[in-house]
Amino acid sequence: MNPSARRPSRPPLFAKQLLRDERGIASIEFAFVGIIAMILFIGTVEIALEMIADASVQAAAQAASRVGLTTTAPSSGTRVQKAQSIVENILSGWRNVGATITVSELNYGSYGYGNVASAGYSPTQDMGGYGDVVVYNIKLTMPGITGVPKLFGISQLTFQRNYLVQNEK
C-alpha cells in the first residue's frame, strides 16, 4: 500500500487531550504547597531564634543580679559597671542583627516600712549597698531576623527581664 495514499487520521480534540494529560501536576502542586512550607520553615527558624534571644536575656539578668548578691566588691570598677559588662558579654552577639541593649538598676535602699513607704522617697540609679533592695531591668530590642514578624506588623521585638534582689549583708 502506498503511504501517501493512506487516509490521514483525525487528530484528537485539544480539550480532551489537555484533560487527560497528567504531565506537570507535581510541579503545580509544589508551587502551591512549596510557598506555604517555606513560610512555615522560615517562621519556625524565627521563633527558635527569638526563644534563644529570650533565654540569653534571662541568663544575662541572672548573672548581673548575682553581682549585687555577693558580699565582696568587684576587683575593678563598681558593681554597676561589673553588672553591665556581664550583660554586654552575654548579649553582645545580638548586636550583629541590629539589637540594642539597655541595663538599668533602681536601688530602693534598706527594705523597711519607714524608708520605702515614706513620703518623698525615690529610688536611686545604682546597685545599692549591702542589705539594699535593687531592681534590675535588662532589655534587648531588635528587628526580626527573617522578616516574618514584619508580615504581621511587628517591626521591633523586645525581650525584657526584671529582677528584684536584696544585696547580702
SULDAQUI-V258655 format. One record per backbone hydrogen bond with DSSP energy under -1.0 kcal/mol. CO is the residue of the C=O (numbers start at 1). NH is the residue of the N-H. Records with the same first field share a line. If there is no record, write none. Layout:
# SULDAQUI-V258655
CO = NH ; NH
This chain:
# SULDAQUI-V258655
2 = 5
3 = 6
13 = 17
14 = 18
15 = 19
16 = 20
17 = 21
22 = 25
24 = 28
25 = 29
26 = 30
27 = 31
28 = 32
29 = 33
30 = 34
33 = 37
34 = 38
35 = 39
36 = 40
37 = 41
38 = 42
39 = 43
40 = 44
41 = 45
42 = 46
43 = 47
44 = 48
45 = 49
46 = 50
47 = 51
48 = 52
49 = 53
50 = 54
51 = 55
52 = 56
53 = 57
54 = 58
55 = 59
56 = 60
57 = 61
58 = 62
59 = 63
60 = 64
61 = 65
62 = 66
66 = 70
78 = 82
79 = 83
80 = 84
81 = 85
82 = 86
83 = 87
84 = 88
85 = 89
86 = 90
87 = 91
88 = 92
91 = 94
92 = 95
93 = 96
94 = 97 ; 99
95 = 98
100 = 141
102 = 139
104 = 137
106 = 135
107 = 124
109 = 133
110 = 112
112 = 116
113 = 117
118 = 121
124 = 107 ; 126
129 = 132
132 = 167
133 = 108
134 = 165
135 = 106
136 = 163
137 = 104
138 = 161
139 = 102
140 = 159
141 = 100
142 = 157
149 = 152 ; 154
150 = 153
157 = 142
159 = 140
161 = 138
163 = 136
165 = 134
